[in-house]
């Protein structure tokens, strides 16, 4: 079974890996990638999302491997990881139920807090769409934020509901979510929720205490923080090794 899983992962990853990693991956392609879906329940596990104490988890709760992704929405490397790797994880490992992915936000600045509140605003079933929307469109809104007048940026950095509402309107975050079916009244409620904002900050602090040297993006596999793994190119061989057919259990 692991041979099929690994073959699927390598095939899916080839679509988004840098050339150097594609060369490494081609040596490990072991089977028809479609065979990784054999033996699964037929359930599309990549569409299963639930809230956790510190984030959201995607996938089969009984999967054999668990990956935690620590991200900041204003982190350009985090956006690069989303573009390069999340699709491959979806197709080959999350969908057939071999892996769970838990996304935990790291709050580095006021915009991170505003966006994290919006990403978790609404039903968990829409979390992944909101999460990827902000990362895939980061170039547009981050450039707009960086070019905003200094006085407006200073307002955002003060924090608080008014600052968050101002940022969401100025950077079109509210319109982005409305286009995905989140009512404006719900958006405003989420941005005004000081308790939820404080929980996000405290959860990030707790992750920082539990996992030392927590840069973004960072990853923990099966409960262990992966040292010096901050890109898709670095994470890829670790995942390949985790699902290697002859790996000891």
ABEGO torsion letter per residue (X at the ends): XAAAAAAAAAAAAAAABBAAAAAAAAAABABBAAAAABGBAGBBAAABBBBBAAEBBBEBAABABBBBBBBBAABAAAAAAAAAAAAAAAAAAAAAGABBBBBBBBBABAAAAAAAAAAABEBAAAAAAAAAAAAAAAAAAAAAAAABBAAAAAAAAAEEAAAAAAAAAAAGAAAAAAAAGBBAAAAAAAAABAAAAAAAAAAAAAAAAABBGBBOBBBBBGGBBBBGBABAAAAAAAAAAAABAABBX
